[in-house]
Amino acid sequence: MADQYTLRLPALRVNQGDKQIYCFAVDGKKLHDFTAVSRIRRDDQKKLQGYQRPEVLSHIRSIRRYLESEGAMLPNAVVLGFDERVTFEPAVRGSSKVNYSTPGELVIPVDESLADDEKPAWLVDGQQRSAAIRDADLAEFPVAAVGFIASQEEQRSQFILVNSTKPLPKGLVYELLPETTGQLPRSYARRQLAAKLMVHLNMGDGPFSGRISSPTSPAGNIKDNSVLRMLEHSIYEGALYQYRNAEDGTGDEEQMLAHLLSFWTPVANLFEDAWNRPPKESRLTHGVGIQAMGFVMDRLTADVPYDKVNWDKVRITLRGLEDHVAWTSGTWTFADGQERRWNSLQNTTNDVRLLSTHLQARVSR
C-alpha cells in the first residue's frame, strides 16, 4: 500500500519584492515522491500542458556515474514549483537585523499513490540531476533546493528564465511562449505574439494544420523557426503590423490569423503539389520559400485590413507566379541573369533575400 505522510523540511523563506522563495535541503531520493517533471504535451482539446523536454539519457548516465564516485558533490540547487497544498510555517522569530528572510518549516504532503499530474510539486530546473540521483546506487543524496508557489503559467516563465543562459531547444521555447506569463528576456518577449500565431496556425484548420514541427507536433515537417521569422517580420514591418498594439506588444490575434489564412490558403491550393511535399522535395515548404512568400503577402496586402483586401485579385496575382517558380524541379532564373537549380536555394539570409526580391518583383508588375 502506498505511503501517505507529511514531509516537514527546515527552510528559509526569502522575500523578493512581493514574491517569496523557499530555500531548503531534501534527500534527492525522495524528490520524485512528491515532485513530477512537467512534460510538454497537448491534451485532447489541444491545450498546452507542461513545459519540460524529455530526459537526456546519456546526460543522466554521466551524472549518475559521477554521483556514484567518491567525493561527489552537486552544489547547484534544483528549482521546484509548488501548488497551494505546500505551505510554510514560520518559526518563532528571534532578534534579527534583516526582515527579508524568515526561518521555518516547509510542509509538503506526500501521497505516493498520486499520478505525476496530481503531485504538489513540479521540477522547474534540475530534471537530469534528479533523474540521476533517482537511478544512482545510493541510499540517499541530499540536494539544495529552491521552491516557489506559483501557477503552471508562472512556472513556464521561470523555466524559460532559468534556462535562458543555457542551451535550450528553440522549438520548446517557441511552444511555451504563447502560454507564459511574467517578465521575459526581450528577445523572447518580442517573439511571443508570433509564437501565439504559429500555434494557432498549427493547431487550427488551414494549410499549416499539423505541418509545423514542434515538441507537441513531431510529425510536422515545416520548420517552426522559418514560420516564426515570417510572422515576426510581418508583425513588425509587414501586413500584420496594422493589427499590432505598439504600446504593449499585443495584437488582434483573430484578425491576424484571418489575414494569414486568407493568403496562405490560396498559396497552398495554387501550388498544391509543392505544398504537400516535405522541405527536402519542395522549396515552397522549405524555410527559404516560407519566408519569401511571407514577403509577398506583405507586399500585396500591407496596410489593408483582411476584410478589405481584394483576395480575388491576390489569387490572380499569385497565379502569375506559376511560370517563374521552380518549387520542386527545374531552374530558377533571376533578374541579374543568375540561374540556380531548384533545390540549391538554402535557408540563408542571402538566398531568402534573393528569392524574396525575385517574387516581389513579379507580383509588383
N, C-alpha and C positions, 0 to 999 in steps of 0.2 A: 504494500500500500504506500502511495506517495506521501512524503512528509509535508506537513504544513506547520510553519513556525514563523516567528518574528526575529529578524536579524537586527541587532542593535549595534551600531558601529560608532565609536568615538569619532567626532567630526568637528570641523571648524566652519562656521557659516561666515562667508565674506560678502559684505555689501559692496556692490559696484553700481553706484547710482541708485536706481530703483529696482535693480536686479540683485539676486543672491546666487552665489555658487557655494558648493559644499566640498571641502577638501577632506579626504579620509583615506584609510588603507583597508584593503579587503583581500582575503585569500583568493587568488586568481582561479583556484579550483572551484570556488563557489559562485563565480560570476554568472555562469550560464544557468544556475538555479533560478535566478530572478531577472536575468538580462537576456534579451534577444538581439539578434542582428537584423536590422530593418531592411530586408532585401527589396530592391526596387522591382516593382511589378505593376500591372494594372488589373483591377478587379473586373467583374462581369459587366459593370457599367462603364468600363474603360477609364475609371478614375485612378489617378496615380496613387500608389501605396508604397511606403518605404523610401529608401534612398541609398542603400549600400550596394556596392558592386559585389560580385561573387568572391569567395575566398580564393586566394592565390596559393595553391598547394605547395609549390616549390618554395615560396617565401616562408610559409608556415613550417615546412620541414627544416629549413635553415635555422629559424628561430628556435625550434624545438631542440635541435642538436646543440645549440649554444646553451639553452636552459639546462640541459642535462649534463653540461660540462661543469668542472669545478670552478667556483668563484663567479658564477653567472649573476648578472645584475641588470635589471630593467629600470632605469631611473625615470623614464618618461611616463607621465600619468595617462591612464586611459580616461576617456571622456564619456560620461553616461547622461542620457536624458531621461528624467523620471516623469511619471504622471502623478496625479494628485494623491494616489494611495501612499506615496512615500512622504513622510513628514520629518520635521526636525524638532527635537526637544532641547531647548537651551538649558545649560547648566546654570546653577546659581552663580551670578557674576560676582567676582571679587573686584578689587580695585584694578583699574586698567587705564593706561594712558591713551588707548585708541578706542574708537567707537565703531570701527568698520569690521571688526571680527568678533564672533561670539562662539565660545566652545559649547559643545553639547553632544547629543547623540542623533544619528540619522536612523530612523526607524523604517525598516523595509520588510513588508510582508512577503513571505516566501511560500509558494504552493507549487511543488514540483510536478503536479499533475496538469498545470496550465500549458496550453499551446503557446508557441512563441508570440503570436499576436495578442495574447492576453496577459503577458508578463508586465510588471510595473516599470521596467527599465529597458531602454534601448541603448545599444552601443553606438555612439556617435563617432568615436575615433579609437582605434586600437583593436579592430576585429582580428587582424592577423596575429597580434601578440596574444590576445585572449584565446584564440584557437590553438596556438602553440602550447600555451600553459595547460589548456584542457587535455591535449593529447600527450603531453610530456609524462615520462615515467618519474613522477614526483608526488610525494604525499601532499605537499602544499607549496605555494609560492605566492607570498603576499605582494601586492602591487599598490602603487599610489594611484589614486583615482580622484577625478573632479566631476561633480554632478551638478545638474541644474534641473529645475522643474519647468517643463515647457510643453507646448503643443507639438505635434509632429511637424507642422509647417515651420515653427521656430527651430526645431531640431535640424531640419533640412538646411536652414540658413547657417546654423552653427557648423554643420557638416561641411558646407562649401567653404566657409571662412577658415575652419581648421585646416582644410586641405588646399587652400589657395596658394600656398607656397611650396606644395609638393606635387609631383606628377599625378594628376587625377584625370581619368579618361574624359575627354571633352564631351563625348556623347552622353555620359552620365550627368555632367553638369548641365548640359543643354536641356535634358529632360526634367531635371529638378527645378530649374529656374522658374518656370511658369507658376509653380505652386509653392514658392518660397517667399517668406516674409522676413522683414528685418533688413538691416543695413548690409549691403553687398559691396564688394570691390567695384570700382567704377566701370571696369571693363565688362563685368558680368551684368551690372545694372543696365548698361547700355543695350545689352542683348536680350534682356528679359522679355520685352514686348515681342521681339522677333521670335523668340523661343516659344512663346504662347501661341503665336500664329502657326508656327511649324507643327506643334502638337495638334492644333485644330485641323490642319490640313491632313495630317497623318491618321488621326482618329475618326475623322468625319467622312462624309461622302465626297466624291470628286476624284480627279485623276491622280492625286497624291495618296489616296487612301491606302494605308498599309505599305506604301512604296518606300518610305523614308526609313533608312536604317537607324535603329536606336536600341537601347538596352531592353525596352519592352516590345520592340518590333524588329527582332533579329532577322526576320525573313525579308525585310526591306532591302532594296539594292541601290537606292539613290542616297548619296552621302548627305548626312544631316548638315555638315558644315557648309556644303555648297548651297543648300536651300537657305540656311541661316544667313549666309552672305548676301544672297539675292534679296531676302526680305529686309535685312538691315539696311542695305543701300536704298531700297525703295522707301523705307520708313523715314530715313533721314534726308534723302536727296531726290526721291522719285515720286511715283504716283501715289504711294501710301502716305506721303508726308501730310497731305491735306486732312487726314483723319487723326493726326497726332496732336496731343496737347504738349506744346513745347515747354510749359512751365513745370509739369510734374513727370513728364516722360510717358504718360499713359496714352491710350488711343482708343478710338471706337473700333473695337475688335470685330464686331459684327459687320460693319461696313468694309473694313479692310479685307475680311475673309470673302465677302461677296465680290469685291473688286478682283481679288486674286482668282477666285473660281471662274468669274466671267471671262478672264483672259486665258487661263491655263486649260480650261475645258476645251475650247476650240483648238488650242495648240495640240492637245492630246488627240483630238479627233482628226484634225487635218493631217498630222504626221503619225497616224495610228501605229504603223509598223515600227517606226523608230521609238515611239513612246513605250511600247510594250516590251522592248528589249532591255536587257541589263546594260550598264555603262560600258562594259567591255565590247559590246556589239553595237552601241549607239552613242554618238556624240550629243544627242539631244538629252539623254538622261545622265550623261556624264557631267561632271562639275562645270566644265567649260561651256556646255550648252545651256545648263540651268541658269547660270549667271548671265550669259549673253542674251537669252530670251527674256530674262528679267529686265535687262536694259531696254529691250524692245518694248516691253509693257510700259516702262516709264516714259519712253519716247512717244508712244501713241496715246497714252491716257493720263499723263500728268496734269494736275490742276483741274480735272473734270471728275465730279462725283460719279461713282459707278452707274447710278441710275440715270445719268445724263449722257453717258458715253454712247456713241453710235456703234454698238457692237457688231451690227451687220457690216459696217464699213471696216471695222477692225478685222473681221474674218476675211473680207475680200483682200485686204492688205496683206494679211498673213498668207493667203493663198498665193500671192505674188512672189513669195519666197521660195516656192517649190522648186523652181529652176535654178536656184542659187545656193542650195544647201546640199551637203553630202553627209547626211547624218550617219548612214550605215554602209556606204560604199562610194567609190568614185574619188573625185579630186575637188578640193576647194580652190577656187580661183579668186584671188583678192585684187583690189583695185590697183595695187602697185605692180601687178603682173606676177606676183609670187603665187606659186602653186604648191599645195600641200596635200598629201594623202589624207583620206577621210579620217583615219584614226591616228594621225600624227599630232593633232591638236591635244594639248595637255592642260590640266587644271593649274596653269601658272598665270601670273599677273600679265605677262606679255601676250600669251595666247588668248586669254579672256578678253583683253583689250582688242586684239586683232579681230576676233570673231564678232565681238560686240560692235565694233566700228563697221565691219562688213555688213552685218544685218541691219543696223540702224540706218546706214546709207541707203539700203534697198527699200526700207519702209518709208523713208522720207521723200521718195520720188513721186 
